[in-house]
Amino acid sequence: MFTLEDLRKGRLEVDPHYFSVDMPFYRRHIEDFLPDKIIDIHAHVGTRKGRDPATHPPAFWPQWVTCGHDMTVQNLLDAYVKLLPGKDVQVVCFGSPRRDNLEPANSHVSAMLKLYPNIRGFALTLPEWGPATLEDVMDAGGFCGLKSYATMVGNMSAGEVTILDIYPHCQLETAQRRGWPVMLHVPRAGRLADRSNIDQLHEICRRYPDLKLIIAHVGRSYWPETGRKGLSALKDLGMLYYDISANTCRPVFEYLIGTAGPERILYGSDLPIFAVRGRRIWEGHNYINYIDRADWDDEHTRRCPESEDNLTFMLYEEILAFKKAAENQGLKRKDIENVFHKNARRLLEGV
């Protein structure tokens, strides 16, 4: 039986559940919806062995899922053969964004870029880097984009960090000049609807109109109200891209299609996290993951043992939610091909 411990070691194993539940779900709901060629704009890789939670306790549910995962590029590509059989998947990958892991994570991705023609790499970055350091890291490593996170900002609590603390103006100017996409995980408890985030995104779009800025996870809008407020406030910013990774909220996807349009939506997986089997709901301003045999407790995690035998990969739940939103919004086949392949291909052209 494929377990959380297998995933924490960076392996996605085929087990009886895979054939009795996962593959029937894939064949019924996912396979024909997806185009033959896919680009995943948002996947994590790593080289460290799983950390002992007793020594390094995870602080958030995705860390409990992976516990310092060892999903190398090789393991990630192998996982995709099992997750989306029959599809030609190219992956944009990067390490897990932690200051203590930056150099080994970037080194692993850089080394793999020389071996695998079907991957691209974003560099983990630190906000204190000036333009020269940033360009040196990017050019030496063969990276084509930037990825950072609120926890990469030193000497500030995560709740105080702003977008411009994560990516200062000098880095945004450099990324625009070099044509590098910038992956943004919006900070702050208000997520995409936070007033500071909205104001700074307007400022960034005004100052850097040619910047390729990707809002990860649809701005962490995991319940409808945040997506509705945030997307409505940003609907006139036609330069923004949004990836759908680790989001399963169909109403948010419908708002996204209606405000941004299918030309600015990107498929992302957030693997290995969304290789866990589970299902997500929302209650007010909180989301709840029912995760197969979860061995931790937090505000985002519950168990429902009587239904666990029917749970499938959360990646499938993400894709199915987008499929339903696409059908409700009347998207055509060419729109689906844009979301899952062509938009990312255009974004990465010439980088």
C-alpha positions in Angstrom: 0.0 0.0 0.0 1.4 3.4 -1.0 1.7 5.5 2.2 2.6 8.9 3.3 6.0 7.6 4.2 6.6 6.6 0.6 5.7 10.1 -0.5 7.9 11.6 2.1 10.8 9.7 0.6 10.0 11.1 -2.8 8.4 8.1 -4.3 5.0 7.6 -5.8 4.4 3.9 -5.7 1.8 1.9 -7.7 -0.4 -0.1 -5.4 -3.8 -1.9 -5.6 -5.6 1.4 -4.8 -3.9 2.9 -7.9 -5.7 0.4 -10.2 -9.0 0.2 -8.3 -9.6 3.9 -7.6 -7.0 6.3 -9.1 -6.8 5.0 -12.7 -10.6 4.6 -13.1 -11.0 8.2 -11.8 -8.3 9.4 -14.2 -9.9 7.5 -17.2 -13.4 8.8 -16.4 -12.7 12.4 -15.5 -9.2 13.5 -16.5 -7.6 11.8 -19.5 -9.8 13.0 -22.3 -10.1 16.5 -20.8 -6.4 17.1 -20.9 -4.4 17.9 -24.1 -1.7 15.4 -25.1 1.0 18.0 -24.4 1.2 19.6 -21.0 3.5 22.1 -19.2 3.4 22.1 -15.4 4.6 25.6 -14.4 4.8 24.8 -10.6 6.5 21.7 -9.2 8.9 21.3 -6.3 12.0 19.0 -6.2 14.5 18.3 -3.5 17.5 16.2 -2.6 17.3 15.9 1.2 16.2 12.8 2.9 12.9 13.1 4.8 13.5 14.9 8.1 12.5 13.4 11.4 9.4 15.4 12.5 10.4 14.8 16.1 13.6 16.7 15.5 12.4 19.2 12.9 8.6 19.5 13.5 6.8 20.7 10.4 4.9 24.0 10.9 2.3 23.6 8.1 0.3 20.8 6.6 2.3 20.6 3.3 5.4 20.1 5.3 3.7 17.2 7.1 2.8 15.7 3.8 6.4 15.7 2.6 8.5 16.2 5.7 11.6 17.4 3.9 10.9 15.3 0.8 13.5 13.7 -1.4 11.5 14.0 -4.7 14.4 14.5 -7.1 13.8 15.5 -10.7 14.1 11.9 -11.6 11.4 10.9 -9.1 9.2 13.8 -10.2 9.3 12.7 -13.9 8.6 9.1 -12.9 5.6 10.3 -10.8 4.2 12.0 -13.8 4.3 8.8 -15.8 2.0 7.3 -13.2 -0.2 10.4 -12.6 -0.9 11.3 -16.2 -0.2 8.2 -18.3 -0.2 8.8 -22.0 0.6 12.6 -21.7 3.8 14.3 -22.7 4.5 16.5 -19.7 7.2 19.1 -19.4 7.9 20.5 -16.0 9.1 23.8 -14.6 10.6 22.9 -11.2 12.3 24.6 -8.2 13.3 23.7 -4.7 11.2 24.1 -1.6 11.6 27.8 -0.6 13.6 27.8 2.6 16.6 30.0 3.4 18.5 27.0 4.9 17.9 25.0 1.7 18.5 27.5 -1.0 22.0 26.5 -2.3 21.5 22.7 -2.4 18.1 23.1 -3.9 19.3 25.4 -6.7 22.3 23.2 -7.3 20.1 20.1 -7.8 17.8 21.8 -10.3 20.8 23.4 -12.1 22.5 20.0 -12.5 19.3 18.3 -13.8 18.8 21.1 -16.4 21.9 19.7 -18.1 20.5 16.2 -18.2 16.7 16.4 -18.9 15.4 18.3 -22.0 11.8 18.3 -20.7 12.4 20.4 -17.6 13.0 24.1 -17.0 14.2 25.6 -13.7 13.3 28.6 -11.6 15.9 29.8 -9.1 15.1 30.2 -5.4 16.1 33.8 -4.6 16.7 36.0 -1.6 15.4 39.6 -1.4 18.8 41.0 -0.4 20.4 40.1 -3.7 21.2 43.0 -5.9 20.9 42.9 -9.7 24.5 41.6 -10.2 24.1 38.7 -7.7 20.7 37.8 -9.2 22.1 37.7 -12.7 25.1 35.7 -11.7 22.9 33.0 -10.0 20.5 32.9 -12.9 23.1 32.7 -15.6 25.4 30.3 -13.9 22.6 27.9 -13.0 20.8 28.0 -16.3 17.6 29.2 -14.7 14.8 30.8 -16.6 12.7 32.3 -13.8 12.5 33.4 -10.2 10.7 31.8 -7.2 10.7 33.2 -3.7 8.4 33.2 -0.6 7.7 35.2 2.5 9.9 33.0 4.6 12.9 34.0 2.5 12.6 37.5 4.0 14.9 37.7 7.1 14.1 39.6 10.3 10.3 40.0 9.6 7.4 37.9 10.7 5.5 36.2 7.8 2.4 38.2 8.6 4.2 41.5 8.1 6.0 40.7 4.8 4.8 42.4 1.6 5.2 41.5 -2.0 8.0 44.2 -2.4 9.8 42.7 0.6 9.9 39.4 -1.3 10.9 40.9 -4.6 12.4 44.4 -4.3 12.2 46.8 -7.2 15.7 46.1 -8.4 14.9 42.4 -8.9 11.6 43.2 -10.7 13.4 45.6 -13.0 16.1 43.0 -13.7 13.5 40.3 -14.4 11.7 42.6 -16.8 14.8 43.5 -18.6 16.0 39.9 -18.9 12.5 38.5 -19.7 12.5 36.2 -16.7 9.1 35.0 -15.3 8.6 35.8 -11.6 6.6 33.3 -9.5 4.8 35.1 -6.7 3.3 33.3 -3.6 1.3 36.2 -2.2 2.0 36.9 1.4 -0.3 38.0 4.3 -3.4 36.4 5.9 -5.7 38.2 3.5 -4.1 36.5 0.5 -5.1 37.8 -2.9 -7.8 40.0 -1.3 -5.3 41.7 1.0 -5.3 45.5 0.5 -1.5 45.7 0.6 -1.2 42.9 -2.0 -3.7 44.6 -4.3 -2.1 48.0 -4.1 1.4 46.6 -4.6 0.3 44.5 -7.6 -1.1 47.7 -9.2 2.1 49.5 -8.5 4.2 46.7 -10.0 2.1 46.5 -13.1 2.3 50.2 -13.6 6.1 50.4 -13.1 7.0 47.1 -15.0 4.4 46.7 -17.7 6.5 44.0 -19.5 7.2 41.9 -16.4 6.0 38.2 -16.6 4.4 37.9 -13.2 2.8 34.6 -12.2 0.4 34.6 -9.2 0.8 31.1 -7.7 -2.2 29.1 -6.5 -4.6 31.9 -7.9 -3.3 34.0 -5.0 -3.9 31.3 -2.4 -7.7 31.8 -3.0 -8.8 28.5 -1.6 -12.4 29.6 -0.8 -14.7 31.7 -3.0 -14.9 35.0 -1.2 -11.1 35.6 -1.3 -11.0 34.8 -5.0 -14.0 37.0 -5.9 -12.6 40.0 -4.0 -9.0 39.7 -5.2 -9.7 38.9 -8.8 -12.3 41.7 -9.1 -9.8 44.2 -7.7 -7.1 43.0 -10.2 -9.2 42.4 -13.3 -7.8 45.3 -15.2 -4.2 44.2 -14.8 -3.8 42.4 -18.1 -0.2 41.4 -17.6 -0.8 39.1 -14.7 -0.7 35.3 -15.1 -2.3 32.9 -12.6 -1.4 29.3 -11.9 -4.0 26.9 -10.6 -1.6 24.7 -8.6 -2.9 23.3 -5.2 -6.3 24.9 -5.7 -9.5 22.9 -5.9 -12.1 25.7 -5.6 -14.4 25.6 -8.6 -16.0 29.0 -7.9 -12.6 30.6 -7.8 -11.7 29.0 -11.1 -14.9 30.4 -12.6 -14.1 33.9 -11.3 -10.6 33.5 -12.8 -11.8 32.5 -16.2 -14.3 35.3 -16.2 -11.8 38.0 -15.1 -8.4 37.0 -16.5 -9.5 34.8 -19.4 -8.0 31.5 -20.5 -5.0 33.2 -22.1 -3.6 34.1 -18.7 -4.2 30.9 -16.8 -1.4 28.3 -16.3 -1.6 24.7 -15.1 0.6 23.9 -12.1 0.6 20.9 -9.8 2.5 21.8 -6.6 3.9 18.3 -6.7 4.9 16.4 -4.6 2.3 17.9 -2.2 -0.7 17.3 -4.4 0.4 13.7 -5.0 -1.2 12.9 -1.6 -4.6 11.3 -1.7 -7.3 13.6 -0.3 -10.2 16.0 -0.9 -10.6 19.6 0.0 -13.7 21.6 1.2 -14.0 25.1 2.6 -15.8 26.3 5.6 -16.1 30.1 5.8 -12.6 31.6 5.5 -10.8 28.3 6.0 -10.1 25.3 3.8 -10.1 21.7 5.1 -8.2 18.8 3.6 -9.5 15.3 4.2 -6.1 13.5 3.8 -5.7 9.8 3.5 -4.4 8.5 6.8 -3.0 11.8 8.0 -0.8 11.4 11.0 -0.9 15.0 12.3 -3.5 17.5 13.5 -4.0 21.1 12.4 -6.7 23.5 11.4 -6.5 22.5 7.8 -6.5 18.7 8.2 -9.1 16.2 9.0 -9.6 12.5 8.6 -12.7 10.6 7.5 -11.7 6.9 7.8 -14.9 5.6 6.3 -14.3 7.4 3.0 -10.5 7.0 2.7 -10.7 3.9 0.5 -12.3 6.1 -2.2 -9.9 9.0 -2.0 -7.7 9.8 -5.0 -4.8 12.1 -5.7 -5.5 15.7 -4.8 -4.0 16.6 -8.2 -6.9 14.9 -9.8 -9.3 16.9 -7.6 -7.6 20.1 -8.8 -7.9 19.2 -12.5 -11.5 18.0 -12.1 -12.5 21.3 -10.3 -11.0 23.3 -13.2 -12.7 21.0 -15.7 -16.1 21.7 -14.1 -15.4 25.5 -14.1 -14.3 25.4 -17.7 -17.5 23.6 -18.7 -19.6 26.1 -16.8 -17.8 29.0 -18.4 -18.0 27.5 -21.9 -14.3 27.1 -22.6 -13.4 25.5 -25.9 -10.8 22.9 -26.7 -8.3 25.5 -27.8 -8.8 27.3 -24.4 -7.9 24.1 -22.5 -4.8 23.6 -24.7 -3.8 27.2 -23.8 -4.2 26.7 -20.1 -2.4 23.3 -19.9 0.3 23.9 -22.5 0.4 26.9 -24.9 0.2 29.8 -22.4 3.3 28.4 -20.5 5.1 27.7 -23.8 4.6 31.3 -24.9 5.6 32.6 -21.5 8.9 30.7 -21.6 9.8 31.4 -25.2 13.1 33.1 -25.6 14.1 32.7 -21.9 
